[in-house]
Amino acid sequence: MQRLLLLTLLSGASLGLAPAVWAQRTDSTRTAAPAKPQLNTAPPGAQPAPAPRPAAQPAPEPQPAPAVEPGVPASRAPYDPARPSGMELPQRPGTTAAEPPLRRYFLYSNFGLGFSSIYGFSQFSASLAPAIGYRVSKRFALGPGISYAYNSFSARGAESLRTNSLGIKGFAQFMVFNQFFLHGEYEVTRAEVLFQDPNTGVLFPQRLTVRTPLAGAGYRQQIGDRVAADIVVLYNFNDGLYDIYGQPVIRFSFLYDLK
């Protein structure tokens, strides 16, 4: 009887504790409520440091100008001789310079001196011969002209004689190397030449047609764009009694290019 009563009391106690235990399990499984936002009550802090700027890049070093060949224009445009000085284009390597146009016509005037002496008989001559030249090519030129010659003859124990001669001529030149050239002329002159009286041996002038071939070499010195000066030494192939120039013939000539 006592044992039955004890079992009844334990059963009642367990039933009374069951709701509390169940409630405790249910609360433990509930989701916690979200926390309220909190105001920032802390004192203001320092501003964040700005992002560092990228380091400045050094300026590129100037490159040296390319080597330039003399006389080579940067432009491939044709050469313009009318371009004023100082307006030339910058130079560019690897291009070829256009040659200036060939000036075909030119004035060619010379002043000549000659002297010869043989067996006590001497001859001095001076000549002036203007001409118009034409350039067939860059090296070869020719042209016609006129000539005037003055001669003075003297001999031992005799009075000196003077003559004047006027003629026409043709000349040709060929440039050989740099400013050195070959020069040739052929003149036909109505000249005063000396004759000798076979009976008395006296010399006297008389007019006669004289043909004079001349050949030699010269050197040209360029003075300006259109002006040059020549010195020419010529051999006189008419080295006889009827000679109007003497031996050798030295001429100083001036050249002027026409447009």
C-alpha positions in Angstrom: 0.0 0.0 0.0 2.8 2.3 0.9 4.6 1.4 -2.4 1.5 2.3 -4.5 1.2 5.7 -2.8 4.8 6.5 -3.5 4.4 5.7 -7.2 1.3 8.0 -7.4 3.2 10.9 -5.9 6.1 10.6 -8.3 3.8 10.4 -11.3 2.1 13.6 -10.2 5.3 15.4 -9.7 6.6 14.5 -13.1 3.4 15.8 -14.8 3.7 19.1 -12.9 7.2 19.7 -14.0 6.6 18.9 -17.7 5.1 22.3 -18.8 8.0 24.2 -17.3 10.6 22.1 -19.0 8.8 22.3 -22.4 8.5 26.1 -22.0 12.2 26.3 -21.3 13.1 24.3 -24.5 10.7 26.5 -26.6 12.3 29.8 -25.5 15.8 28.5 -26.2 14.8 27.8 -29.9 13.3 31.3 -30.6 15.2 33.7 -32.9 16.8 36.7 -31.1 15.3 40.0 -32.0 17.5 42.4 -34.2 19.6 44.9 -32.3 18.7 48.5 -32.5 21.1 50.8 -34.4 23.4 52.7 -32.2 24.4 56.3 -32.7 28.1 57.1 -33.1 28.8 59.1 -30.0 32.6 59.0 -30.4 34.5 62.2 -31.1 35.2 63.0 -34.8 38.5 61.4 -35.8 41.1 62.6 -38.4 40.2 62.7 -42.0 41.5 59.8 -44.1 44.8 60.5 -45.8 44.4 61.2 -49.6 45.6 58.6 -52.0 49.3 59.3 -53.0 49.7 60.9 -56.5 51.8 59.0 -59.0 55.3 60.2 -59.3 56.0 62.6 -62.2 57.7 61.0 -65.1 60.9 62.7 -66.2 60.8 64.6 -69.6 62.3 62.6 -72.5 65.8 63.6 -73.4 66.1 65.4 -76.8 67.3 63.1 -79.5 70.3 64.3 -81.6 69.4 65.4 -85.1 70.2 62.8 -87.7 73.4 63.2 -89.8 72.8 65.3 -92.9 74.5 65.0 -96.2 75.6 68.4 -97.7 73.5 69.7 -100.5 70.6 67.3 -99.9 67.2 69.0 -99.5 64.5 67.6 -97.1 61.9 68.0 -99.8 61.8 66.2 -103.1 60.4 69.3 -104.7 62.3 70.5 -107.8 65.1 72.9 -107.3 64.0 76.5 -107.4 66.8 79.0 -108.2 64.5 81.9 -107.4 64.2 80.9 -103.8 65.9 83.7 -101.7 68.9 82.9 -99.6 68.1 81.7 -96.1 64.8 80.0 -97.2 66.4 76.6 -97.9 64.5 73.6 -96.7 65.9 71.6 -93.8 68.1 68.7 -94.8 67.1 65.1 -94.8 69.6 62.2 -95.3 69.0 59.7 -97.9 67.6 62.0 -100.6 69.3 63.3 -103.7 69.6 67.0 -104.5 68.0 68.2 -107.7 70.5 69.8 -110.0 69.9 73.4 -110.9 68.7 74.0 -114.5 71.5 74.4 -117.0 71.9 77.9 -118.3 72.6 77.4 -122.0 73.7 80.9 -123.1 76.5 83.0 -121.8 78.7 85.9 -122.7 82.4 85.1 -123.1 84.9 87.9 -123.5 88.7 87.7 -123.2 91.7 89.9 -123.2 94.8 88.4 -124.5 98.6 89.1 -124.3 101.4 87.6 -126.4 105.1 88.0 -126.8 107.7 86.3 -128.9 111.3 87.0 -129.8 113.7 85.4 -132.3 117.0 86.5 -133.8 116.6 90.0 -132.4 113.1 90.4 -133.8 110.4 90.8 -131.1 106.6 90.9 -131.3 104.1 92.1 -128.7 100.4 91.6 -129.2 97.2 92.4 -127.3 93.7 91.1 -128.3 90.1 91.5 -127.3 87.6 88.9 -128.4 84.0 89.0 -127.2 81.8 85.9 -128.0 78.4 84.3 -127.3 78.6 80.8 -125.9 76.1 77.9 -126.0 76.3 74.9 -123.6 75.6 71.7 -125.5 75.9 69.8 -122.2 77.2 70.5 -118.7 80.8 70.0 -119.8 80.8 71.0 -123.5 80.3 74.5 -124.9 80.9 76.3 -128.1 80.1 79.6 -129.9 81.0 82.3 -132.4 82.7 85.7 -131.7 84.7 88.5 -133.2 88.4 89.4 -132.5 90.6 92.4 -132.5 94.4 92.3 -132.3 97.0 94.9 -131.9 100.7 94.2 -132.7 103.9 96.0 -132.2 107.0 94.7 -134.0 110.5 95.9 -133.3 114.0 94.9 -134.5 117.5 96.0 -133.7 118.4 99.2 -135.4 115.0 99.5 -137.0 111.9 101.6 -136.2 109.0 99.7 -134.6 105.9 98.9 -136.6 102.3 98.7 -135.4 99.4 96.9 -137.0 95.6 96.4 -136.3 93.6 93.3 -137.3 89.9 92.5 -137.1 88.3 89.0 -137.7 85.8 86.4 -136.7 86.3 83.2 -134.8 84.7 80.1 -133.3 85.7 78.5 -130.0 85.0 75.3 -128.1 85.5 74.3 -124.4 85.4 71.0 -122.6 85.5 70.7 -118.8 87.9 68.0 -117.9 88.1 67.9 -114.1 86.5 70.3 -111.6 87.4 73.8 -112.9 90.1 72.7 -115.4 89.1 72.7 -119.1 90.5 72.4 -122.6 90.1 75.3 -125.0 90.4 75.6 -128.8 89.8 78.4 -131.3 90.0 79.0 -135.0 90.2 82.5 -136.3 90.0 84.1 -139.7 91.3 87.6 -139.5 91.7 90.4 -142.0 95.0 91.3 -140.6 97.9 93.7 -141.2 101.0 91.6 -141.5 104.6 92.5 -142.2 106.3 92.0 -145.5 109.9 92.5 -146.3 111.2 94.2 -149.5 113.6 91.7 -151.1 115.7 94.4 -152.5 116.1 96.7 -149.5 115.2 94.3 -146.7 112.8 96.9 -145.2 109.7 95.6 -143.4 106.3 97.1 -144.3 102.7 96.2 -143.3 100.2 94.9 -145.7 96.6 93.6 -145.3 96.2 89.8 -145.7 93.7 87.1 -144.6 95.3 85.1 -141.8 94.0 81.8 -140.4 95.0 81.1 -136.8 94.3 77.9 -135.0 94.8 78.0 -131.2 94.6 75.2 -128.6 95.5 74.9 -124.9 94.1 74.6 -121.4 92.6 76.9 -118.8 91.3 77.2 -115.2 88.0 78.8 -114.2 87.4 80.6 -110.9 83.7 81.1 -110.0 83.1 84.6 -108.7 79.4 84.5 -108.2 76.3 82.6 -109.2 76.6 83.8 -112.9 80.1 85.3 -113.1 83.4 83.4 -113.5 86.9 84.4 -114.5 89.2 82.2 -116.7 92.9 82.1 -117.4 93.9 80.3 -120.6 97.3 79.4 -122.0 97.1 78.6 -125.8 99.6 77.4 -128.3 99.6 79.3 -131.6 99.8 76.8 -134.5 100.4 79.7 -136.9 103.8 80.5 -135.7 105.2 82.1 -138.8 105.8 85.4 -140.5 102.2 86.1 -140.9 101.4 85.8 -137.3 99.2 88.2 -135.3 99.5 86.8 -131.8 103.0 85.6 -131.0 103.8 82.5 -128.9 102.4 81.5 -126.4 99.0 83.3 -126.2 97.8 84.0 -122.6 94.2 85.1 -122.2 92.2 86.4 -119.3 88.5 85.8 -119.9 85.3 86.7 -118.2 82.1 84.6 -118.4 78.6 85.8 -117.6 75.6 83.4 -117.7 72.4 84.7 -119.3 68.9 83.7 -118.3 
